[in-house]
Amino acid sequence: MELSLSFNVVFPLFVYMFIGIIARKTGLLDPDTCSRMNGFNFKVLFGVNMFKNVFTAKDAFSAESLKYPVISVVYALAVFLILYFTVPLFWKEKPRASCIIQGGYRGNSMLFAIPVVEAICGADDAALASMCVSIVVPLYNILAVVLFETMRDRKVAVWPLIKSIFRNPLIIGAVAGGVASIISELTGFGIHKAVMTPISVLSSMNSPLSLILLGAGLSFSSLRSNIRDLAIVCFIKLVAVPAGIAAVCIALGIDGTAFVSLFAIFCVPTAVSSFPMAEQMGGDGPFAAEAIAATSLLSLFTVFLWIALLQSAGLIIA
């Protein structure tokens, strides 16, 4: 089994997260600084990265490529619904049940998926993953609101959800990149190099900074007390969900960059934003934080093994 591709994908992720852990331990990054930097990263760099990936994609808006975001949305919804109706059967405490559901379906696609695709397929082929991420991540946010509101027997406010979608930096960046790409194709004029250079540089900062901040925010203080529930979340998020999307892709005959893009979106650890959502909406906040830490740490091993397995099966070709 060829393991060099797996190593090349996972090792940079480990390095960035390790830098964040060391920065926190040495006092270079405190929680307040990380919070501010995360805000800047999400509101600015994620949008710029999305704009650049979509704008530079030659076939980002072809009929063929547009079916993959639909597949990603349908699969994300299926995972959510399965967990939503099965988890409460085994966990009667709603705060814990809601966080197990969220930990199982809500992936850290913004931080992990695009770096994984770039490592396997190259930076020029990350546009398809960017398109899917720009739709799946807002969907995750909507489903999280529905989850926590219904778990505490409250009605979901539709209008605030709609406004949050159109204010999302990923959506704004993807739409702006698509519009700019269409205008460029119709007029024959591209973006001047003097403008494109800072866009490219800012875009390249997104993934490393995200992973450094993720490492700085990890907490392993009380993992032992919830080891059983955390093991279940890790199995769902890092084994069952990736296996399911791989099976869907194989059944539909999807391969190449499309396969890698879809798989990368669903093989990632639990989203960092799961913790503040749980804290603010009546979930088990401490457990949500532990789920992020556990899945983030284990994902370095599971992503490595998944890529090695899929490569040996001929489903991923470097």
C-alpha positions in Angstrom: 0.0 0.0 0.0 1.4 3.4 -1.0 1.4 5.7 2.0 3.2 8.7 0.7 0.1 10.4 -0.5 -1.6 10.0 2.9 1.4 11.4 4.6 1.6 14.3 2.2 -2.0 15.2 2.9 -2.1 14.7 6.7 1.4 15.9 7.8 0.9 19.6 6.9 -2.4 19.5 8.8 -0.6 18.1 11.8 2.1 20.7 11.6 -0.3 23.7 11.5 -2.4 22.3 14.4 0.8 21.5 16.4 2.0 25.1 16.0 -1.3 26.3 17.4 -1.1 24.0 20.4 2.5 25.2 21.1 1.4 28.9 20.6 -1.3 28.4 23.2 0.9 26.6 25.7 3.6 29.3 25.4 1.1 32.2 25.7 1.5 33.5 22.2 -2.2 32.9 21.5 -4.8 33.4 24.3 -8.5 32.7 23.9 -9.4 36.3 23.2 -6.8 36.7 20.5 -7.9 33.4 18.9 -11.5 34.6 19.0 -10.7 37.8 17.2 -8.4 36.1 14.7 -11.1 33.5 14.0 -13.6 36.3 13.3 -11.2 37.9 10.9 -10.4 34.6 9.2 -14.1 33.7 8.8 -15.4 37.1 7.7 -12.5 38.0 5.4 -10.1 35.2 4.4 -12.8 32.5 3.9 -14.7 34.8 1.6 -11.6 35.7 -0.4 -10.6 32.1 -0.7 -14.0 31.1 -2.0 -13.9 34.0 -4.5 -10.5 33.0 -5.8 -11.3 29.3 -6.1 -14.6 29.9 -7.9 -13.3 32.7 -10.2 -10.3 30.7 -11.3 -12.3 27.5 -12.1 -12.8 26.9 -15.8 -15.8 24.7 -15.4 -17.2 25.8 -12.1 -20.6 26.6 -13.6 -21.0 23.7 -16.1 -24.1 21.6 -15.9 -21.9 18.6 -15.0 -20.2 20.2 -12.0 -23.4 21.7 -10.6 -24.8 18.2 -9.8 -22.1 17.7 -7.1 -23.2 20.4 -4.7 -26.7 18.8 -5.0 -25.3 15.4 -4.1 -23.4 17.0 -1.1 -26.6 18.7 0.1 -28.7 15.6 -0.2 -26.2 13.5 1.6 -25.7 16.0 4.4 -29.5 16.2 4.9 -29.7 12.4 4.9 -27.0 12.1 7.6 -28.7 14.8 9.7 -32.2 13.2 9.5 -30.9 9.7 10.4 -29.2 11.0 13.5 -32.0 13.4 14.4 -34.5 10.5 14.6 -32.3 7.8 16.0 -30.0 9.4 18.6 -32.9 10.6 20.9 -34.0 6.9 21.1 -30.8 6.1 23.0 -30.0 9.5 24.8 -33.0 10.9 26.6 -31.1 14.0 27.9 -31.8 16.5 25.1 -28.7 18.7 25.7 -26.4 15.7 25.3 -28.5 14.2 22.4 -28.4 17.4 20.4 -24.6 17.6 20.7 -24.1 14.0 19.7 -26.3 14.7 16.6 -24.4 17.9 15.8 -21.0 16.2 16.4 -22.0 13.5 14.0 -23.3 15.5 11.0 -21.6 18.9 11.2 -18.1 18.8 9.7 -15.2 21.2 9.7 -15.3 21.4 5.9 -14.1 25.0 5.7 -10.8 24.1 7.5 -10.1 20.6 6.2 -11.8 19.8 3.0 -10.1 22.3 0.6 -6.5 21.6 2.0 -7.1 17.8 1.5 -8.3 18.3 -2.1 -5.4 20.7 -2.9 -2.9 18.1 -1.5 -4.4 15.3 -3.6 -5.5 17.0 -6.8 -3.6 20.3 -6.8 -4.7 23.9 -6.0 -6.2 24.4 -9.4 -8.8 21.7 -8.9 -10.1 22.9 -5.5 -13.0 24.9 -7.1 -15.4 22.1 -7.1 -14.8 21.5 -3.4 -15.2 25.2 -2.8 -18.6 25.2 -4.5 -19.9 22.3 -2.4 -18.5 23.8 0.8 -20.1 27.2 0.1 -23.5 25.4 0.1 -23.0 22.7 2.7 -21.6 24.9 5.5 -24.5 27.3 5.5 -26.8 24.2 5.4 -25.0 22.9 8.5 -25.7 26.2 10.3 -29.4 26.1 9.4 -29.7 22.5 10.5 -28.0 23.3 13.8 -30.5 26.0 14.6 -33.4 23.7 13.7 -31.8 21.0 15.9 -31.3 23.0 19.0 -34.6 25.0 18.8 -36.7 21.8 18.3 -34.8 20.0 21.0 -35.8 22.7 23.5 -39.4 22.8 22.1 -39.2 26.2 20.4 -40.2 27.3 16.9 -37.6 28.1 14.3 -37.5 31.7 13.2 -37.3 31.5 9.4 -36.5 35.1 8.4 -33.3 35.3 10.6 -32.2 32.0 9.0 -32.7 33.5 5.5 -30.8 36.6 6.4 -27.9 34.6 7.9 -27.5 32.7 4.6 -27.1 35.8 2.5 -24.7 37.3 5.0 -22.5 34.2 5.1 -19.0 35.1 3.8 -18.7 31.8 1.9 -21.9 32.5 0.0 -20.9 36.1 -0.7 -17.4 35.0 -1.9 -18.8 32.2 -4.1 -21.4 34.3 -5.7 -19.0 37.2 -6.3 -16.5 34.8 -7.8 -19.1 33.3 -10.0 -20.4 36.6 -11.2 -16.8 37.9 -11.9 -16.0 34.7 -13.8 -19.1 35.1 -16.0 -18.4 38.7 -16.7 -14.8 37.8 -17.6 -16.0 35.1 -20.0 -18.5 37.4 -21.7 -16.2 40.5 -22.0 -12.8 38.8 -22.3 -11.4 40.9 -19.5 -10.0 39.3 -16.4 -8.9 40.7 -13.1 -5.7 42.7 -13.3 -2.6 41.1 -11.9 -2.1 43.9 -9.3 -5.5 43.0 -7.9 -5.3 39.2 -8.3 -1.9 39.0 -6.4 -3.3 40.1 -3.0 -6.4 38.0 -3.6 -4.2 34.9 -4.1 -2.0 35.7 -1.1 -4.9 36.3 1.2 -6.5 33.1 -0.1 -3.4 31.1 0.6 -3.4 32.3 4.3 -6.9 30.9 4.9 -6.2 27.2 5.5 -2.9 27.5 7.5 -4.3 30.1 9.8 -7.5 28.2 10.3 -5.7 25.0 11.4 -3.3 27.0 13.6 -6.3 28.5 15.4 -8.0 25.2 15.6 -4.9 23.7 17.3 -4.8 26.7 19.7 -8.4 26.1 20.7 -8.3 22.4 21.4 -9.1 21.3 24.9 -8.6 17.7 26.3 -9.2 18.5 29.9 -12.2 16.1 30.6 -12.3 13.6 27.8 -12.2 10.6 30.1 -15.6 11.3 31.8 -17.4 11.1 28.4 -15.3 8.5 26.7 -18.2 6.3 25.6 -20.3 9.1 24.0 -17.2 10.7 22.4 -16.2 7.3 20.9 -19.7 7.1 19.3 -19.4 10.6 17.9 -15.9 9.9 16.5 -17.1 6.7 14.9 -20.1 8.4 13.3 -18.2 11.4 12.1 -14.9 9.8 11.0 -15.9 6.3 9.9 -19.6 5.9 9.1 -20.2 9.3 7.4 -17.1 9.0 5.1 -17.9 5.4 4.3 -21.4 6.4 3.3 -20.3 9.1 0.9 -17.7 6.8 -0.6 -20.4 4.2 -1.2 -22.7 6.9 -2.8 -19.9 8.0 -5.1 -19.1 4.5 -6.2 -22.7 3.7 -6.8 -23.1 6.8 -8.9 -19.9 6.2 -10.8 -18.2 9.4 -9.5 -14.4 9.4 -9.7 -11.4 11.7 -10.0 -11.6 15.2 -8.6 -15.3 15.0 -8.0 -14.9 11.9 -5.8 -12.0 13.5 -3.8 -14.0 16.7 -3.3 -17.1 15.0 -2.1 -15.2 12.6 0.2 -13.0 15.4 1.6 -16.1 17.4 2.7 -17.5 14.4 4.7 -14.3 12.8 6.2 -13.5 15.9 8.3 -13.8 16.3 12.1 -16.6 18.1 13.9 -16.9 21.8 13.1 -15.3 24.3 15.6 -18.5 26.4 15.4 -20.4 23.5 17.1 -19.2 24.6 20.5 -20.5 28.2 20.6 -23.7 27.0 19.0 -24.3 24.5 21.7 -23.3 27.0 24.4 -25.8 29.6 23.2 -28.7 27.3 22.4 -29.1 25.1 25.4 -26.8 22.2 24.4 -24.1 20.4 26.4 -21.4 23.0 25.7 -18.5 21.2 27.4 -19.3 17.9 25.6 -19.4 19.8 22.3 -15.9 21.2 22.9 -14.7 17.7 23.7 -16.2 16.3 20.5 -14.3 18.9 18.5 -11.1 18.0 20.3 -11.5 14.3 20.0 -12.5 14.2 16.3 -9.9 16.8 15.3 -7.1 14.7 16.9 -8.3 11.3 15.6 -9.0 12.8 12.1 -5.3 13.0 11.5 -5.2 9.2 11.7 -8.5 8.5 10.0 -7.9 10.8 7.1 -4.5 9.2 6.6 -6.0 5.7 6.7 -9.0 6.6 4.4 -6.7 8.1 1.8 -4.4 5.1 1.9 -7.3 2.7 1.6 -9.0 4.6 -1.2 -5.7 4.9 -3.1 -5.0 1.1 -2.8 -8.5 0.5 -4.1 -7.8 2.7 -7.1 -10.4 5.3 -6.2 -7.9 8.0 -5.6 -5.0 8.6 -8.0 -2.3 11.1 -7.1 
